[in-house]
Amino acid sequence: MVTVPKSTPPPLQKPNRANLTGKDMVGSMLFLAVAILVLMGVLGRCSFNPSGPDPQSIPARTVDLETDLPRAADRVDFPVRSPEPGADWQATTMRVDELTPEGDQAVRVGWLTPDGSYLRLSQAVADEGALVRYEARQDPRGQGVVTAADLEWVHYLGERDESIWVTEFDGTMLLLTGSAAESDFHQMAEAVVAADVVAAD
């Protein structure tokens, strides 16, 4: 009987990476991407929104005026009022800014109105023109006079044609500006005129 020797199979050869094409690499990456998305979807740890996050779902920043306004009042040499335009108004910014090189300052507080528009109140002891130019960021255009909270306010148009109302009350310049509706301007005017002066820290 003749014994036929068993042949040894040739050793396995690793694929030569130099022979891989761009198509192979793209296919591998697509496979990995699909596998990751499926895994994350199964785990329920993410959601996909091709248009990005909904701005309405991002909570707006808030400031604590009960704490911040007394600190601001301590930095300036004029009375600062703390208006309460309504529980559904949200204070989002509070700053003390220098208006002029001479050191004139303004306490500036911004609110989101109930419909999501923006309105800012600036309080200062400064020349009306300097205050209005600082807020308008351009040469303002006079629009006449409006009456609110039993005071006459000079009406200007500023940046992006936003309204600016300015008046003097009890020795302090009050300025309102923003994208809010005229009714919101009236509401804030009433609130700041009726507001108490903040005690400095």
Stockholm file with secondary structure:
# STOCKHOLM 1.0

chainA/1-201         MVTVPKSTPPPLQKPNRANLTGKDMVGSMLFLAVAILVLMGVLGRCSFNPSGPDPQSIPARTVDLETDLPRAADRVDFPVRSPEPGADWQATTMRVDELTPEGDQAVRVGWLTPDGSYLRLSQAVADEGALVRYEARQDPRGQGVVTAADLEWVHYLGERDESIWVTEFDGTMLLLTGSAAESDFHQMAEAVVAADVVAAD
#=GR chainA/1-201 SS CCCCCCCCCCCCCCCCGGGCCHHHHHHHHHHHHHHHHHHHHHHTCCCCCTTCCCGGGSCCCCCCHHHHHHHHHHHSSSCCBCCCCCTTCEEEEEEEEECSTTCCEEEEEEEECTTSCEEEEEEESSCHHHHHHHHHSSCCEEEEEEEETTEEEEEEECGGGCEEEEEEETTEEEEEEESCCHHHHHHHHHHHHHCCBCCCC
#=GC SS_cons         CCCCCCCCCCCCCCCCGGGCCHHHHHHHHHHHHHHHHHHHHHHTCCCCCTTCCCGGGSCCCCCCHHHHHHHHHHHSSSCCBCCCCCTTCEEEEEEEEECSTTCCEEEEEEEECTTSCEEEEEEESSCHHHHHHHHHSSCCEEEEEEEETTEEEEEEECGGGCEEEEEEETTEEEEEEESCCHHHHHHHHHHHHHCCBCCCC
//
